[in-house]
Amino acid sequence: MMKGIAISRKLLGATPDMSLKELSTLYKGLMKKHHPDRFQDETERQEAEVMSQQIIGAYKLLESMHPETLAAQQEDLEKALASNVANWDYKGIVLSIHFGNGSEYAFYGVQRNTYNKFVATNGTARFVKRNLVGSFTYRRVTGARAEE
């Protein structure tokens, strides 16, 4: 996934220290340039459709893990941590944690030894808060389920 972040930055022409507003400006400019409705030729239109989907995916990924987005979602993360860890998946160096409130967060770059420590604690929210948040790049994958 770290490669996916680099590819997304390259596609958009983004740098790691860009503000969310600057990232949004890049995205909007690229979408104007590659919007399928701008092209009459069917081949060009299809190519633009593929490119615009790649641009959308790259922007959504970078936006979801941007520090400004995470700061705005801090309260949601606190609620997720309070609901405790329900389950988790570990693939490569990505640890996806599912919380009791239905939200899911993915942490990138988590090495095997950190994952083993997480498992040894039975996947506690306290471990997540102390050892993952702030130490690893992360993003909210899905939000909490609506209260019934």
C-alpha positions, 0 to 999 in steps of 0.5 A: 500500500505504501507503493499505492500512496507513492503512485497516487502522489505521482499521478496527482503531482502531489507532495507529502507536505501539501495542504488539503486545499492544495491537494483539492486544487490539483485534483480539480485541475486534473479532473477538468483536463481529463473529464470524459465529456471534453472528448468527442472521439470515443477512444479518447473519451474511454481513455479519459474515463479510465484516467479520471477514475484513477485520479478519483481513486488517488485523490480519495486515498490521499485525502483520507489519510491527510493530516487535516482530514484525520484531525477533523475525524479525531472525535470519530477515532476516539469513539471507535477506540472507546467501542474497542477492537472487534476484529482485525486483518493483517496483510503485508504491512497493512493492519486493518482494525474493525471496531465495535461501532462498525468503523474500520481503520487501516494502518500502513507500514506496520511491521510483523513485530509490532503486529505480534505485540498487538496480537499479544495484547488481544488487540486492545484499543489501548495498544492502538492508541499508544502504539499505532495512532501517531506512529503509522500512516493511517486512514478511516476506511469506513465510518461507524454504523448509524445508531439504531 
